[in-house]
Amino acid sequence: MELRHLRYFLALADELHFGRAALRLNISQPPLSQQIRLLEEELGARLFDRDNRNVSLTQAGKLFRTEAETVLKSAERAKLVAARAEKGELGEIAVAMFPSALFIPSVAGIITEFRKRRPRVRLTFKERPPMQAIEELDEGNLEIAFVRYRGRPPVPLGFTARELTREPLLVCLRKDHHLAKERGGIDIRKLAPEPLVHFPRHRNALCDQLIALCHDAGFEPNLEQEATENSTLLGLVAAGIGIAVLPASQARMQLPETRALALKCPDAESIIWCLHPVERQSALVRGLLDLL
């Protein structure tokens, strides 16, 4: 059974006249009669009662008509959905992000504008550290990834990294800490004896970057306490457990007991990258990349 058989049947069910139905379908009457007969044979049911004067639906025909209409409507809807998906108006995109990505105005602006332009597209956000995001891009589990990375991140074959923005690194500490009185920022070398609270090593680009900056300045950082959440990290700072080095977007969520000062050293900034496919971009991905 093909969709055209259903269209033939419905045309005849509406017209109840082979001649008018054939005219409506833009075919001749004999092929229409043949197709209806073949359809009835395939179904094993008589759909029409016909004589020399009249054509009428049987009970089976009336019930079949309801189902045929539903099938054709579903087929038309499927065509429309496929066409809209091809244009990037429908669908889903899997996007990797680091936890504070949407605190950054440029990233948040891209997502907000995309949602306005394509409200029927679902964005599925997945929090991922950089290397895991890169792995999942390579495996096809992600289509786009926003990552923090000190230099240009390694990307799988067929992908590229586009620098999106940079933000300064700040030193977060208690207001009564002796370094809080520094003017014009804090030289990184003054952090050498200080206990540092930090995100997990090798899982968070910020911790790895902090360690690298300390090594560049000639000392091994005193990593005092690890925390996985930004709020916990700032709570540790407020409690006087240690000092944190955070990007400006995260440091702005300060507690009343803390303050943030510029970190003075070369490369004291966090780079935000967008990793995406170079070729084989879906219309959805192209729509998001156009906003970059």
PyMOL commands that set and color helices and strands:
alter all, ss='L'
color gray80, all
select helices_A, chain A and resi 3-15+18-25+29-43+59-86+101-103+105-117+130-139+178-181+188-191+205-216+230-238+248-251+283-290
alter helices_A, ss='H'
color red, helices_A
select strands_A, chain A and resi 48-50+55-57+91-97+121-127+144-148+159-174+186-187+195-198+222-226+244-247+258-264+269-277
alter strands_A, ss='S'
color yellow, strands_A
deselect
rebuild
show_as cartoon
